[in-house]
Amino acid sequence: MGNYRTVKYPPTAFWEVTAYCNHNCVHCFNYWRTDEEVKACMNKSMDTSEYLAIAEKIIKNQPARVIFTGGEPLVAFDKIKPALELLQENKISIAINTNAALITREMAEYFVRRRVGLFVSFPSANPEEFDRIVSTPGAYERVVEAMDICKDVGVIFSFNMVVSRINLHSIFETAQFLKERYGANLISITRVSEPINAIDRFDEYMLDEGDFAVYLENCCRVSDELDMKVKAASPITPCSIGTQEAYDLFAFAGGCEAGKSSYVVTAEGKVRACARDSKEYGDIQKEPFADIWERMSEWRDESMIPTECSGCEVREVCRGGCRVDGLPRKCKYNCLDTYSDLKRLPLVFQKTSEYLPRWNYDTYFVVQEYLRFVEEDFGMRISYRGNHVYCTKAFAEYIDSFRGKGFTLDEFSKKFELELDVARQALKGLRDKGIIQSSDY
C-alpha cells in the first residue's frame, strides 16, 4: 500500500559527464563548493575510452533516454561524442542540459544531424541580472549568440529559468524575450531550492511565502498572456498552491522521478537517485545495476513521505513533493516540502478537466515506425524519442503490429472493448508522447 511500482529498467538516466562548469550559478551546488573542491573538479579528466565503458553499462539498463548533465557537459564535448553516438546506436534518445555558452556552429550542426535536444538554462532577459546569477561577466551575450546559432541551424531546444529573489520579477519579460527571439512555446520556470552544500547561507536567494505566490502568479501570466506551455523542473505540491489557475497549471503536472523512473550516474560511474542529492548507492562499473536499484527502494516505498501527509487524499500521487527540498536544513528526507501548507488541507481546488479531442469513429491514427519495446514484469514500455508509456503486453503487441501503418478509432475501441471517450483518452496519451499521429493533427 503506497509503494511506488518498481521497474527493472528505469526509462531515464542522467549522466553527469563532468563536475566542472564554465558558469558559477548561485542556485547550483557548484557555487557553494570550497576552493579545494573546485580545484579537484578542474583537475579531474576522463578520456573517451572511460566514457565509452560507462555508456556500455548504461546501455545494459535499457533506458529510453540519457540526459547528459554536469557541471557543463559541453566542456567535455569532444570526449563524450563517441559515447553519445554509441547510446544512439542502441536506440536511446539523447538530450543535453547546458548553459549553451560553449556552443559553436559546428556543435549546433552536429546536434541537428544527431537529433540531440538541448535543455538550456536561461536565468534572465536582463543582461546584468543574467551575468550576476551565473557569476560570469559577458555570459548573457555569449549565450544569446549561441542560441541564435542554434535557432539558425534548426537545433531542438527548450529553456529552463530557475527563479530566486534575484530574478523573481523578471519572469514574464524573460519568457516574452525567449518567445519573441527564439519562437519558444514551452518554458520550464522552476523555483529555486537550497543546494545541499549551501549550509544556511542561502536565505538571500530563497523565495519566502509571499515570493512563492508571486512566482506562481507570474507563471500563470506567462501561460495566459504569452500562450506558452509552462512547466517546472521541480514538483510543486498541491497544498502549496493558493489559486485555481495555478492549481490547473502545476498540481500533479509532474512528480519526482528520482529513484522511481530515473537515476544519476556520475563521471566516475557512481550512482545516485537524485542529481541534487549527494548520497551514492553503488558503482555502475563494479556491480550489477539491479543491486544498486534495489538499494534505492527507500525512494519508492513510503519511508520518505512526510508523516504530516498521512491524512491527505492525494498522498499516493503527490508523495510529498521534492524529497531533497528540505534536506539541507532539516537533515532528513521525509520533511515537508518548503512551500507545503497544511492549512490548505483538505484541498479546496479540483483540477479542471483536460480537453479531450472529439475524434470520430473514422479518425485515423498512424503508428510511428521507429518505436522501442522493453519488457517489464508488469507489462511493456513503449518509447519514442525519449517519451514513453507503460501498457499491457497485449496492447503493445497491437501497437507493434501497426508500425508504419494505422487504424481507426472504431477499430481500436472494438479491439479493446472500450467506450468512446475511454478510447479517446488512451489514444490522446499515445499521441501526446509521439507514439501515434492522428489524421487531424
N, C-alpha and C positions, 0 to 999 in steps of 0.2 A: 504494500500500500504506500503510494507516494514515491517509490523508487523510479528513477528515470530508466527507460528501456535501454539496455546495453547493446551496442552494436559491436561487431567484431572488427569492422573496417570503417573507422571514422572518416566521413567524407571530406573533411578539411584539415590540412596540415599547414601550420605556419612555420616557415623555416627562416630563422634569424641567421642569415649568412655572414653577418659581421656585427660586432658590437660598436664599431666606430661610426661616427656620424659627422658630416661636414657642417651641420647646424647644431645648435645647442638650445632647444626649445625649453622654456621654463616649465612647461607642463609634463615634460618627459623625465624619466628616471636618469637619463644621461646627464642632465643638467646638475643633478644633485650628487653625482659621483665625486669621490675625493680625487685629488691630483694624482695619487698613486694609481687609482683605478682607471683614470683617463689614460695615463701613460701605458698601462697594461693593455688597454684596448687598442691603442695605436701601434703597439709592438706585436700584437698577435697577427699572424699571417698564415693563411692556408693556401695550398696550391690546388690546381684543377683536379688532380687525382683524388685528393681528400674530399672535395665536394662531390665528385662522381661516386665515391664509396658511400657517402651518406644518401645520395639520391637513389642508389640501388636498394638501400634498406627501406627508404620511404616507399618505393615502388611496390615492394612486397606487401605493404599495408593497404594497397588499392584505394588511395584517396581519389575523390572526384576532382579535386583541385589542390594545388600547392600555392601558397601565397608567400612570396619572398619578402622578408622584412629585415629590419636591423635594430639599431643603427640605421645607416643608409645603405641599402643593398647595392646601389649603383656604384658605390666606392669599389666594389669587387666585381664589377660587371664583366670584364674580360675573363675572369677566372670562373664565374658561375655559368657562363653561356653553355658550355658542353653539358653541364648537369641539367640546365633548363631544357635543352633540346632532348636529352635522354628521357626526362619526365614526359615531355610531349609525345615522344615516340611510343610511349606506353599509355597513350590516350588520357593523359592527365592535363587538365586545364591549368594555365599559369596566369597569375596576377602578381603585380609588384606594388607594395606600399612604399611610396617615395616622396621626398620633398621636391623632386624634379630639377633641382638646381644644376645637376651634372649632365642633364640630357643634351646630347648633340643631335644634329640632323641624322647622322649615321645611326645613332642609337634608335631614334624615333622610327626610321625606316625599317630597322630590324624588328621593332615591336609590331609594326604593321605586317611584315612578312610572316612573323611567327604567331600572330593573333594574341599578343600579350597585352592584357589590360592593365591600366595604372590606376591606383587609388592615391590621389595627390593631396598632401597636406597643404592647406592654403588658409592661414590664420586671419588674414585681414586684407581688405582692399585699400587700406590706408598704408602707404609705404613705410612711414615712421613706426607705426604700430606693428606692422609685419616684422620689420627688422629688429624691433625691441623684443618681440616674443621669441624669435629664433636666435637672438643674441649674435647676429651676423650682419654687419653693415653691408648694404648693397644687395642683400638676398632677394628682396622684392623684385628688383629689376631683372635679376638673373632668372628667377622662377617664371616671371611673366614672359620673358623672351623664350625660355624653353617651352612653355606651354603654347606659345604662338607657333613654334615649330611643330609641336605635336598636332595641333589643330590643322596646320597646313598640309601635313603628310597623311592625316587620317588615323592617328592613334586613337584607340578606345580608352577613354579615361573618365573618372568622376572625381569629385572633390570631397575632402573632409575638413571641417572647421572645428577645432577644439576651442570651446568658449570658456574663458576665465574672466575675471573682473577687468582685465586689460582691454579685451575686445568685445565685451558684452553688448555695448551699444553700437557695434559695427556689423551686427549680424545681417540686417536687411541689406545694407549697402554692399556688403561682400557678396551675398547671394546674387544681388542685382548685377554687380560687375561680372561675375562668372557666367551669368546667363547671357548678358549682352555681348561680352567679348568672345566667349567660347561656345555659346549655344547650349550651356548646361541646363538640362531639365531635371536633374537629380542632384541632391546635395545631402551629405551627412553633416548634421550640426550636433556636435557632441559636447555635453557639459564636462568640464574639467574634473578630474579626480586626483586626489593627492598621491603622488608617487610613493611607493613603499619605502624609499630611502630618503624622503624629504625630512623626516624626523621633526615634526611640529614646526616647520619653517615655511609652511605653505599658506598661512592664513591670508596674506595679502592678495593671493590669486584665487582662492576658493570662493564660489558663489554662496552667499547666505540665502535664507529662505526667500527674502524679497527679490534677490537677484535671480534666483531659480524661476520665480514666477515671471520675471521679465524675459528670461531666456525662452520659456515656453510660449509666451505671448508673441515674441519675435519670430519663432519658428512657425507659428500659425500664420503670421502675417506673410512670411515668405511663401508658404503654401497657397494662401488665398490670393494675394495680390500679384505674385510673380508666376503663379500656376506651375510651381516646381514641386516635384516629389521630394519630401523631406524625411530623412531617416536619422537615426542616432546610432553611433558605433558602440554605445554602451546602453544596456537596457534601462528603461525608466519605469519604475514601479507604479501601478495604477493608483495606489494610495498617496502618491506624491503629486498627483495632478488635480488642479482645482477648477478646471473649466471643461465643459463638454467638448469644445473644439480641440483642445489639447489632448483630451482623452481619446477622441477619434483618431488623432494623428499618431499618438505614441503608445497607448495602452495595448499590450500584447503584440506590439509590432515587431518585436524581435527580442528573444530571451538570451540568456547567457549560454553559449555553446561550449565553454571550457570544460574539458573532461567528459563531455557528453557526446558531442559530434565533432570536436576539434581538439587538437593538441599542438604543442610548440616544440620544435627541435632547434637547439642552439647550433652555432657554427661547429662546436666540438662534438655534437651528437647527443648531448644531454636532452632529456625530455621533461617538459613542464606541461601542466594543464592549461595555464593562462599566461599570456605574454606579459601581463603586468605583475605576476607573482614570481617570486624567486625560488619557490620550492621545486626541487627536482625529484623525479620518480624513477629514474634509471638512465641507461645509456643505450641508445638505439643500435650502436655498433657492437655492443658486448653481450646483449641478452635479447631474448625473443620479445617482440613488441607486445604480445599478448600478456606477458607477465607485467610489463610496465603499465599497460592499460588497466589491468586488474587492480594495481596499487592506487589508481585514480578513482576507485569506486566511491570514495567519500564525496566526489563531485556529483555522483548520480543517486546516492541514497539520500536520506533525509537529514543527515548529520549537519549539513551546512545551512539548512533553512532556519532562520531565526525563530526562537520559541515564541516570540511575540506574534508570529504569523499563524499560530495554531488554530485560531478561530476564523480565519479569513476564508471566504468561499472560493477564492481564486488561488489559493495557496499552491495547489499542484501545478498550475500553469505558470504563475509568476515566480515561485520558488525564492522569493525574497530579493530579486534583482541581482545586481552585481555583488559577487561574494568577496571581492577584493576591495571594494569601495571603502569600507570602514576599517579594513585591516591595519593600515598604518597607525591609527590612533587607538583602536580597541584591541589590537593584537589577537584577534580571533576571526574566523571565517563566518561564523553564524551570528553576526551582529546585523542590525538593521541597516539597510541602505541609507546613505546620508540624508536623503530628502523624503524618505518614507514618513508618513504622518498617520499614526494610529487613530487620530481623531476623525479621519475620513472613513473609518470602518464602522458599519458595513458600507460598501461602496455605493455612492448615490448615482453614479453615471452608468449608463449602458452603452456599449459600442453600437454606433449607428450601422445598420446593415449595409454590407458591401453591395455595390451594383452587380447584378447578375445578368450577363448577356442574354438577350431574348432570342437565342438561336432557334430556328425552326427545325422540324424533323429532317428536312433535306439539307441542312447545313453540312458542308463537307469539311473534314479535318484531315490534313496531311501529316504523317509522322516523319520526323527528321530521320534521315538515313544513318547519320553517324552518332548513334547512341551507345552508351556503355552500360552493361548489366552486371551487377555484383550481387552474389547470393549472400543473404544473411540467415541466421537461424529462424527468424520470424517471417521471412519473405524475401523480397528483392529490392535493390536500389537501382533506379534508372537515372542516369545522369547525362547532361548535355551541356558542354562548355562550362562546367563548374557548377551548374544548377542541378538539383537532384530532387527526387521524390521516392518515398518508400511505398511499396504496394505488395499485394499477394503475388505468388508465382503465376497464378492463372491470368491475372491482369497483365503482368509483364510479358507473358507469352503472347497474349493478344496484341499488345503494342508492338512487340518484336515482329510479329507476322505481317505487320503493315508498314514496316520500314521502307521509306521511299514511295509508299502508296498511301491510301487513305480509306476513310469510312465515313458514314453519315451519323448524325446524332441519333436517328431512328435505329440504325444497325447497332450502335453502341448501347443504347438503353435497353434494347431487346436482349442483347447478348448477356448483360449482367442483371436483367430484370429490375431496372431502376426507374423510379418516377422521373418525369422530365426534368424538374428542377434539380434533383439529385444528380442526374447525368450531366446537366449543365455545370453544376458546381465542380464535379470531378474533372470535366474537360477544361474548365477555366483554370484549375490548378495546373494541369499539364501545359496549357498554353502559356500561362504566366512564367513557367520555367523554361519555355522554348522547346519543349519536347514535341509539341504538335503546333500546327498553324491552322487557323480557321479560314474558310473561304472569304469571310467578310473582314479580314484583318489587314 
